[in-house]
Amino acid sequence: MSRSRHFVRAAVLAVVAVLATACGAAQTPVDPARVTDAAWPQPADVGGPDKTAGGDIDTSCDPLKSLAPSGTNVGTGTTMAKILARGKLIAGVDQTTYLFGFRNTKTGNLEGFDIDMVNQIAAAIFGAAEGHVQFRAIPSSQREQVLKSHQVDVVVRTYSITCERKKDVQFSSVYYVAGQKILVPKSSKVTSLADLSGKRVCAAKQSTSLAKIATDPAKPVAVSVDNWSDCLVMLQQGQVDAVSTDDTILAGMAAQDPTVKVVGDPMTQENYGIGIPKDQDDMVRFVNGVLDQVRTSGAWQTSYQNWVGNRLGPAQPPQPQYQ
C-alpha cells in the first residue's frame, strides 16, 4: 500500500471516529423532520367530468351526413379563395398524440395521420402544402371555440362527429373510424370499465371518451386533463389506474411506453370528421371533395400504413354519407 493510500485511509477513519463520538455524546439529538410520501405533480387544471360528460345521447340529427362535395376548384369569392390570398391554411391540430398529431423531436415538425389530412387540404388549395400551413396546437376542449371565433379554418384533431357538436360547427364526411378502449399497465388484469369500479380513469376534457367514463354503470372515477399525453404521464406515475379513449390514441401511447397495453373490445364507434366553421358551406363541400380524392387515390391507405397499420391491423377508408 502506498503512502498516499495510507494517508487517505487514516483520514477516513478519523472522520468515522468523530461521527461516532458525536453520536455517543450526552447531548439530545434533534429529531429529524417527519418524512411522508410526496404527491406527484399533476398537469394544470386536473379535474373530474365536465359539462360535456352528460349521459344523454343527442339523436336530433344524422351526425354522419355531410354536405355533398362540389369538386376541388378554389373559385372566385369563396372561402378557399380568401385562404389562397392569405397564403396560409390555418389548422387546429394536436401536437401531443403520437401517430395522429405529434411533434417530431428530431425535426421539430408536426407529423401524423391527421397532419397528413391537413396537408392534403392545403395542397388542393395551393398546389403544394409545404410553406402554406399554419398549425395551431389546441387542446380538445378548445376545438369548437376556435372554429366559432374563426381563429382557424379547419380543426383536424381526432374530432368525433356528434349532433351536439354540429349545433356549433360543421363537419366533413367521416375520414376515420375509431373505437374507445382502455390502456393499463401490463401487470393489470383489467379488461373493461366494469373492472374499474371506483378506480380513477383518465380522459381529455370535453371528449366523448370522458362522457363514457363518467356515465358508465360501473362508476369509475373520471379524471380529466387538457391533453392525452397528460393521461399517459399520470398512468406512469400511478395517479390513475387506467386511460380510456379511442384505440388510435391508445396505440400511440402503447408505442411510446412498452410497459402498458391496450385492452378490451371497442365500447363506442368514434367517427372522425374535419371541423369547419358553421357559416362556411363552401369550405365543407371543398374539403369533402378533397377527402373523396384521398380515399380513391390511395393517399388514405398510404398514410394509414405509415402511421397505424402495423399497430391496429388492416383497414379501409370509411365511405362518405351526404345529405
N, C-alpha and C positions, 0 to 999 in steps of 0.2 A: 504493500500500500504506500502510495506516495505521501510526501509531507503535506501537500495541499489537501489531499483527501482526509488525512488525519485532522487537519485544521477544520474542515467542513463538518466532519463528524462530531468533533468536540463542540462546535458552535451549536449544532442541532441539539445535542444532549444538554447543553446549558439552558437553552430555551425551554426544553421539556421540563427541566428541574424547576425553573422559575414558575412555569404554569402549575406544576404540581404543588409547589409551596403556596401559591396564591389560592388554589382550590382548597387547601387544607387549613387556611387561616381561619382565625376565630370570627372574622367579620361575617355578617349575614349577607349572602349574595342577593343581588337584586333579581326579583322574578322576571323572567322574560315575558314579553307581550304574548297574550294568548293567540295561538295560531288557529285559524279557521279556514275552510275551503273558500277560495275566491271565485266569484261568479265570472264566467266567461263574458267578455264584452259582446254586446249584441249590435246588430245593424240598427240604424236610426229608425225610430217610429215602429218598432215591432209591436204588433197588437193581435187582437182576435179578429173574428169575422166582421167585415164592414157592411155598409148598407146594401151592397150588391149581393150579399150572401143570403138572400131570402130563399124560401122553399118553393115558391110558386114559379112554374114554368110558363112563360108568356107564349101562347099559341095564337096570337092575334094576326099572324101573318104566315106565309110560307117563306121561311128565312133563306132558303137556298135559291130562290128565283131572283135573278138579277136582270138588268136591262139588256136587251139583245145588242150584240156588237154592231158597230157601224163602220168597220174597217179600221185601218191604222193611218189614214191621212190626217195630217195636222189641221188643215183647213184655216180659213181666214176668220179672225174674230172669235176663235174658240179658246177654251181654257188651255188647250195644248199649245196654241199659238202664243199665248201670254208666257207660258213656261219657256217656249223656244226663244222668245225675245229676251227673257231674263237671263238665259244661258245656263240655268241650273234647274234640275228637278229636285225639290226638297222632299226628303223621305224620312218619316219617323220610323225608326228601327230599334232593335235591341243590340247591345254590344256585350251581353253577358251570357247568352245562351249558346253554348258550344254546338256546332253543326248547323244552326239556323241563322244566328246573328251574333257574331263574336269578333273581337279584335285580335288579329294575328300578332302575337307579341314580337315576332321577328321582323315583320314588315310594317306594323302599325296600321295595316289596312283592315277594314271590316270585311268579313267573309261569311259564307254560309248559304243555305238554300234560299232563305228569304232575301238575302243580299243579291243573289242571282236574279230573283224575280224583279227587284228594283232596277237592276242593270238592264234587263230586257225592256222595261218600260222606257228607260232613258234612251236606249239605243233606237227604239221606234220613233222617238221624238227628234233626236239629234243626229241619228245616223251612227253614233257610237256612244257608249256610256262613259268612257274614260274622260275625266275632266268636266263632266256635265251632271254630276250628282252631288248634292249637299246632304250628307247624312246627319240626322239629328237623333241622338240616342235618347230614348224616353222610357220610363218605367211603364208597366202595364196600366197603372192607374191613370195615366195621362193620355191614353190613346184617343178617347172621344174629345177630350178638351182641346188638344192641338188641332184636331180636324174642325171642330166647331168654330174655333177662333182663326182658322185659315193660316196657322203657323206652318203647316206642311201641306204638300199636295196629295200625298198618299201616306198611309200607315201600313207597313208590311212587317208584322211582328207577331207571328203565331196567334193571329187575331180570329177567334171563333165568332162565327156569324150567329146572332140571336135576334129575335124580334125586339127585345128590349133595346138593344144597341141600335137597331135600324130606325128607332124613333129619332135618334140624334144624328146618325151618319148613314152613308150609303156603303154598299159592299159590291165588290166584283163577284163574278161567279166563283165557285169553290175551286181552289187550286191545290189543296192538300187536305187529306182526311187523317186525323189522328184519333187516339183514344186514351182516356185517363187511366193511368196505372199507379203503382206505388214503388218508391225507392226506399230500401232499408239496408242496414249493414249485412254483409254476407253471413254473419253469425245468427241473424234473426230468423225466426220461424214464421213470421208474419206473411200471409198470402192474400189478405183482403182487408178492407176497412173494418170488417167485423172483428178482426183480431186486434184492433187498435182502440177498443172502447176505453175512454178515459185517458188515452195517450195523446201526446202532443204531435200534431201533424202539420207540416208547413206547406204553405202555398202563397202565391203572389197576391197582393191586394187587387180587388176588383177583377178577379179572374173567375171563370166558370168553375175552375178546379176548387177554389176556396168555397164557393157556394155548395158544391157537392160534399165537401168535408163537413161544413158547418151544419148541414141538414141531414146527414146520414143517420139512420136509426141507431147505429152502434154508438153514437155520441162521442166520436173522437174530439179532442180539444183542438180547434182551428187556431193556427198561429200564422199571421200574415206579415209579409215583408214586401219591400219595394221590388226587388229583383230575385229571379230564381237562383242566381249564384249565392245569394244570402242563405237560401234554404239549404244548399249543399254544405255551406260552412257550418250552419247550426247543427246539421246531422253529424258532421265530422266531430264537432265539439260535444256531442251528446246532449244538446239543448232541446232537440226534438227527437222523437222516436222514428219518424218517417217523413218523407216528402211525397206528395201526391199531385201529379199533373199529367199533361199529355206525354205519351210514350216517346215522342220526338225529343222533348226537352230532357226527359229522364235518361234517354240513350246517350245524350251528350254528357250528362253528369257521370254516368257509369264509365264512359270512355275516358273521363278525366281522373276518376278515382277507382282503382281496381279493388278497393275494399267494400264496395257497395254493389247492389244488384237490383234489377227491375223485376217485380213480381206481380202476379195476379192477372186476371182476364180484364179486358177493357171494360170500364164501368160506364163510359159515355162515348158518344161519337162527336168529335170536335171537327167542325168544318171550317177550315181557314179561308178567309177572304181578304182581299185588299181593301182597307178602309179609305173612303173618299168623302170629301165634304158633301153635305146634304144637297146643296144647290148646284151641283156640277154633274148633271146627267150626261153631258157630252164626254166628260172625263171617264165616267163609268163605262160608257159604250166603247170608248177608245181602249181602255185597259182590258176589257173583255175581248176585244179584237186581238190585242197582244197575247193574252193568255191562250186564245184559240190557236195562234201560231206556235206558241211554246209547246202546247200539247201535241200538235201534229208534226212539228219539225224535228222532234227528238231532243229538243233542248231540255224538256222536263226530265226525261229519263237520264240524260247526261248529268244534270245537276243532282238528281236523286241518288244515282250510283256514286257520285263523287263524295256526297256527304253522309248519307244514311243507309244506303242499300245494303252494305255488308253488316250493318248492325240490326236492321229491322226486317230484312228479307226483301224479296221482290215485291214490286207494286206497280200499278198503272196510274196515270193521271186521272183524277175524277172527271166524269162527264158533266159539262155545264148544264144548268137549267135556266131558262129565260122566261120572262114574262110575256 
